[in-house]
Amino acid sequence: MTLVLTELSEAGIAMAADSAITRLSQGRIVEVDQQGWRKLLRVPRINAAVSYWGSIGAVTQVQFDIWLQRVIDIENYDNLETFAQRVANDLNTACRNRPLPNGNDTGIHVAGYAQWSDGVNRPVFYHVHNGHGTFKINEFKDEEGRITSVVPEWQSEPRKLFEVHQDFPFPDKSVEESISILHNGYITRNGDFFIYAVLWHHMQYALHYINLIQNVSLPRDMTDLNSRKGFLHIMLDMIIRLYRCSNQSRIIGGTVTSLGIGANGYIP
């Protein structure tokens, strides 16, 4: 398991990932390795970056960050789209051009700058994955309507070959609609993200409320990429620390790696 976050905004691209890798046997957790796996890698040829989540062990026996670095180093791509397609092709080749067994949900975040349909370079996000999935939330209530139990259930489509999906800007919406979303920030989260999603849903209201206090801004400056990257880093680090003090297996853990990509390159 893992947790990877990618945010696109007018300030640029911010990405963050933990470093834990979970090993499973017959659907059960047998080991959680938190010893420094690289889950966030730069693609300097095209000023982009990638992160990964899911059943990477079902793709290749090679340690996946090493495998993905090899894909990056063979530079037979010249823009974000051709790189994303290269990743999809190599994933399928590694899987002998057969879908992984059902339940082996796997994906790669590919983020960088590219021209939108109006000819302007802006942040673009491709998600290379082998099928969609979603959480079904089962809430049980007492006679007075109070929630007494919550059972999140991950539901995934049958697995298929890896495909490139342009998630942002939205292919089926106008440039103006996508720019409006970019103004507020577009974020994708994958891995074991349910607890993070619940906390973030409520934290958005809390931050809006707190920022109504005069001279308070959390984070400091949402128009600044460093500030947005730092905030994403802190959010993921908070989730890791919550897992450490919970009764849950530390399937999100290790250390956080984050980076920012601006129109002129990576930020320090």
C-alpha positions as CSV (number, residue, x, y, z in Angstrom):
1,M,0.0,0.0,0.0
2,T,1.0,3.6,-0.3
3,L,-0.2,7.1,-0.5
4,V,0.8,9.4,-3.4
5,L,-0.6,12.9,-3.9
6,T,-0.3,15.1,-7.0
7,E,-1.7,18.7,-7.1
8,L,-1.9,21.0,-10.1
9,S,-2.6,24.7,-9.6
10,E,-1.8,28.1,-11.1
11,A,1.3,28.1,-9.0
12,G,2.6,24.9,-10.6
13,I,2.7,21.2,-9.7
14,A,3.3,19.7,-6.3
15,M,3.8,16.0,-5.6
16,A,4.4,14.0,-2.5
17,A,4.8,10.3,-1.7
18,D,5.5,8.1,1.3
19,S,8.2,5.4,1.2
20,A,6.5,2.2,2.4
21,I,6.1,-0.9,0.3
22,T,3.6,-3.6,1.5
23,R,4.2,-7.3,0.7
24,L,1.1,-9.5,0.5
25,S,0.6,-13.2,0.5
26,Q,-2.8,-14.6,-0.4
27,G,-4.3,-11.1,0.2
28,R,-2.8,-10.7,3.6
29,I,-0.1,-8.3,4.7
30,V,3.2,-10.2,5.6
31,E,5.6,-7.3,5.6
32,V,5.8,-3.5,5.4
33,D,9.1,-2.3,4.1
34,Q,9.7,1.4,5.0
35,Q,13.4,1.4,4.2
36,G,13.6,4.2,1.7
37,W,11.9,3.2,-1.5
38,R,11.8,6.0,-4.1
39,K,8.2,6.5,-5.1
40,L,8.7,10.0,-6.6
41,L,11.1,10.3,-9.5
42,R,12.1,13.2,-11.7
43,V,11.9,13.1,-15.5
44,P,14.4,15.9,-16.3
45,R,14.3,15.5,-20.1
46,I,10.8,16.9,-20.1
47,N,10.6,18.8,-16.8
48,A,8.2,16.3,-15.3
49,A,7.9,13.7,-12.5
50,V,6.2,10.4,-11.8
51,S,5.0,8.5,-8.7
52,Y,3.5,5.1,-8.4
53,W,1.0,3.1,-6.4
54,G,-0.7,-0.3,-6.2
55,S,0.4,-3.9,-6.9
56,I,3.8,-3.1,-8.4
57,G,5.2,-6.5,-7.4
58,A,2.8,-8.1,-9.9
59,V,4.3,-6.1,-12.7
60,T,8.0,-7.0,-12.4
61,Q,10.3,-8.8,-10.0
62,V,12.8,-5.9,-10.4
63,Q,12.6,-3.4,-7.6
64,F,10.0,-1.0,-9.1
65,D,11.8,2.3,-8.5
66,I,14.8,0.8,-10.4
67,W,12.5,-0.5,-13.2
68,L,10.9,2.9,-13.5
69,Q,14.2,4.8,-13.5
70,R,15.3,2.6,-16.5
71,V,12.1,3.7,-18.3
72,I,13.0,7.3,-17.7
73,D,16.6,6.9,-18.7
74,I,15.8,5.4,-22.1
75,E,15.0,8.7,-23.7
76,N,12.7,7.7,-26.6
77,Y,10.2,10.4,-25.8
78,D,10.1,14.1,-26.3
79,N,7.0,15.4,-24.4
80,L,4.7,14.5,-21.5
81,E,2.2,12.6,-23.7
82,T,4.7,10.4,-25.4
83,F,6.4,9.7,-22.1
84,A,3.1,8.6,-20.5
85,Q,2.4,6.4,-23.5
86,R,6.0,4.9,-23.2
87,V,5.2,4.1,-19.5
88,A,2.0,2.4,-20.5
89,N,3.7,0.4,-23.2
90,D,6.5,-0.8,-21.0
91,L,4.1,-1.7,-18.2
92,N,2.1,-3.9,-20.6
93,T,5.3,-5.4,-22.0
94,A,6.4,-6.3,-18.5
95,C,3.1,-7.9,-17.9
96,R,3.4,-9.9,-21.2
97,N,0.6,-7.9,-22.7
98,R,-1.9,-9.5,-20.4
99,P,-4.0,-7.8,-17.7
100,L,-3.0,-8.4,-14.2
101,P,-5.3,-10.6,-12.1
102,N,-8.3,-8.8,-10.7
103,G,-7.5,-6.9,-7.5
104,N,-4.1,-5.9,-8.6
105,D,-4.9,-2.2,-9.1
106,T,-1.8,-0.3,-10.2
107,G,-1.1,3.2,-11.5
108,I,1.5,5.8,-12.3
109,H,1.1,9.6,-11.8
110,V,2.7,11.5,-14.7
111,A,2.7,15.3,-14.2
112,G,4.4,18.1,-16.1
113,Y,3.9,21.1,-18.4
114,A,2.4,20.9,-21.9
115,Q,0.3,23.0,-24.2
116,W,-3.4,23.1,-23.7
117,S,-5.8,23.4,-26.6
118,D,-5.4,27.2,-26.5
119,G,-1.7,26.9,-27.1
120,V,-0.7,28.0,-23.6
121,N,1.7,25.9,-21.5
122,R,0.1,24.9,-18.2
123,P,0.3,21.9,-15.8
124,V,-1.0,18.6,-17.2
125,F,-1.7,15.3,-15.4
126,Y,-1.8,11.9,-17.0
127,H,-2.7,8.8,-15.0
128,V,-1.5,5.5,-16.4
129,H,-3.4,2.7,-14.8
130,N,-5.0,-0.7,-15.4
131,G,-8.6,0.1,-14.5
132,H,-10.8,2.4,-12.4
133,G,-11.9,1.8,-8.8
134,T,-13.9,3.6,-6.1
135,F,-14.7,3.5,-2.5
136,K,-18.3,2.5,-1.6
137,I,-19.1,3.9,1.9
138,N,-21.5,1.8,3.9
139,E,-22.9,3.8,6.9
140,F,-25.0,2.1,9.6
141,K,-27.3,4.2,11.7
142,D,-29.3,3.8,14.9
143,E,-33.0,4.5,15.3
144,E,-32.3,8.2,15.8
145,G,-30.3,8.4,12.6
146,R,-26.9,8.7,14.2
147,I,-24.0,7.0,12.4
148,T,-22.8,4.0,14.5
149,S,-20.5,2.3,12.1
150,V,-18.7,3.0,8.8
151,V,-17.5,0.3,6.5
152,P,-15.5,1.6,3.5
153,E,-15.4,-1.0,0.7
154,W,-13.0,-0.6,-2.3
155,Q,-14.6,-1.7,-5.5
156,S,-12.5,-2.0,-8.6
157,E,-13.3,-2.8,-12.2
158,P,-11.9,-6.0,-13.7
159,R,-8.2,-5.3,-14.5
160,K,-7.3,-4.6,-18.1
161,L,-4.1,-3.5,-20.0
162,F,-2.5,-0.3,-18.8
163,E,-3.8,2.8,-20.6
164,V,-3.0,6.5,-20.6
165,H,-5.8,8.7,-19.2
166,Q,-5.5,12.5,-19.5
167,D,-7.2,13.4,-16.2
168,F,-6.3,17.2,-16.4
169,P,-7.1,19.4,-18.1
170,F,-10.4,17.7,-18.6
171,P,-10.6,16.5,-22.2
172,D,-14.4,16.9,-22.3
173,K,-14.6,20.4,-20.8
174,S,-13.8,23.8,-22.1
175,V,-10.4,25.5,-21.4
176,E,-12.2,28.0,-19.2
177,E,-13.7,25.3,-17.0
178,S,-10.3,23.7,-16.5
179,I,-8.7,27.0,-15.8
180,S,-11.3,27.7,-13.1
181,I,-10.5,24.3,-11.5
182,L,-6.8,25.1,-11.7
183,H,-7.3,28.3,-9.9
184,N,-8.5,26.4,-6.8
185,G,-6.2,23.4,-7.3
186,Y,-6.8,20.0,-8.8
187,I,-5.6,17.1,-6.6
188,T,-5.3,13.3,-7.2
189,R,-4.7,10.8,-4.4
190,N,-4.1,7.1,-4.8
191,G,-3.1,4.2,-2.7
192,D,-4.7,3.7,0.7
193,F,-6.3,7.1,0.6
194,F,-9.7,6.7,2.4
195,I,-8.5,8.1,5.8
196,Y,-6.7,10.9,4.1
197,A,-9.8,11.8,2.0
198,V,-12.0,12.0,5.1
199,L,-9.6,14.2,7.0
200,W,-9.0,16.4,4.0
201,H,-12.7,16.9,3.4
202,H,-13.2,18.2,6.9
203,M,-9.9,20.1,7.0
204,Q,-10.9,22.2,4.0
205,Y,-13.8,23.7,6.0
206,A,-11.5,24.1,9.1
207,L,-8.8,25.9,7.1
208,H,-11.4,28.2,5.4
209,Y,-12.8,29.1,8.8
210,I,-9.4,29.7,10.4
211,N,-8.3,31.8,7.4
212,L,-11.2,34.2,8.1
213,I,-9.2,35.4,11.2
214,Q,-7.5,38.6,10.4
215,N,-3.8,38.2,9.5
216,V,-4.0,34.4,9.5
217,S,-3.1,32.4,6.4
218,L,-2.7,28.6,6.5
219,P,-0.8,27.7,4.5
220,R,1.2,30.9,4.1
221,D,0.7,31.7,0.4
222,M,-1.4,29.5,-1.8
223,T,-0.1,31.4,-4.9
224,D,3.4,30.3,-4.1
225,L,4.5,26.8,-5.3
226,N,6.9,26.3,-2.4
227,S,4.1,27.0,0.0
228,R,1.8,24.5,-1.7
229,K,4.5,21.8,-1.9
230,G,5.2,22.3,1.8
231,F,1.6,22.0,2.7
232,L,1.2,18.8,0.6
233,H,4.3,17.4,2.3
234,I,3.0,18.2,5.8
235,M,-0.4,16.6,5.0
236,L,1.2,13.3,4.0
237,D,3.5,13.4,7.0
238,M,0.5,13.9,9.2
239,I,-1.1,10.8,7.8
240,I,2.1,8.7,8.3
241,R,2.2,9.9,12.0
242,L,-1.5,9.0,12.5
243,Y,-0.8,5.5,11.2
244,R,2.1,5.2,13.6
245,C,-0.1,5.9,16.6
246,S,-3.1,3.9,15.4
247,N,-4.0,0.2,15.5
248,Q,-3.5,0.0,11.7
249,S,-0.7,-1.7,9.9
250,R,1.8,1.0,8.8
251,I,1.0,0.5,5.1
252,I,1.5,4.3,4.8
253,G,4.8,5.1,6.3
254,G,8.5,5.7,6.1
255,T,9.5,9.2,5.1
256,V,7.8,11.8,2.8
257,T,9.4,12.8,-0.5
258,S,8.0,15.9,-2.2
259,L,8.9,18.1,-5.1
260,G,7.5,21.1,-7.1
261,I,7.6,21.8,-10.8
262,G,7.2,25.3,-12.1
263,A,7.0,26.6,-15.6
264,N,10.8,27.1,-15.5
265,G,11.8,23.8,-13.9
266,Y,12.0,22.1,-10.5
267,I,12.0,24.2,-7.4
268,P,14.7,23.6,-4.8
